[in-house]
Amino acid sequence: MLRQAREQKGRLLKDRDALEARTAQWIDLEKKRNQEGEKPGEEAVAEPDIKVTDHKYITVLHSVHSARLGLREQEDRSTKAVDDLGAVLEDKKAKVSECRDALR
């Protein structure tokens, strides 16, 4: 269970990194487009593009946020599993001590 949680956390981290890289590329591309400037006749055409790109940015941002929430939840579950397994280990150690003392 812990191994699966770690594997899922690794996959989510890779997904998050990929989304962040795509977002950074998109932002750079938008900056280049804005630096090139617009001709007077392009203003009407450029505005719908901005709305589409804003929508894309918000969608990517939502995906990154969802991935972060998923990672946080997975981390919480992993921590709980570690604590539970630690408690089981302590119980078993106590039983071993009792058995050892009983045999002496």
Rosetta blueprint (number, residue, H / E / L):
1 M L
2 L H
3 R H
4 Q H
5 A H
6 R H
7 E H
8 Q H
9 K H
10 G H
11 R H
12 L H
13 L H
14 K H
15 D H
16 R H
17 D H
18 A H
19 L H
20 E H
21 A H
22 R H
23 T H
24 A H
25 Q H
26 W H
27 I H
28 D H
29 L H
30 E H
31 K H
32 K H
33 R H
34 N H
35 Q H
36 E H
37 G L
38 E L
39 K L
40 P H
41 G H
42 E H
43 E H
44 A H
45 V H
46 A H
47 E H
48 P H
49 D H
50 I H
51 K H
52 V H
53 T H
54 D H
55 H H
56 K H
57 Y H
58 I H
59 T H
60 V H
61 L H
62 H H
63 S H
64 V H
65 H H
66 S H
67 A H
68 R H
69 L H
70 G H
71 L H
72 R H
73 E H
74 Q H
75 E H
76 D H
77 R H
78 S H
79 T H
80 K H
81 A H
82 V H
83 D H
84 D H
85 L H
86 G H
87 A H
88 V H
89 L H
90 E H
91 D H
92 K H
93 K H
94 A H
95 K H
96 V H
97 S H
98 E H
99 C H
100 R H
101 D H
102 A H
103 L H
104 R L
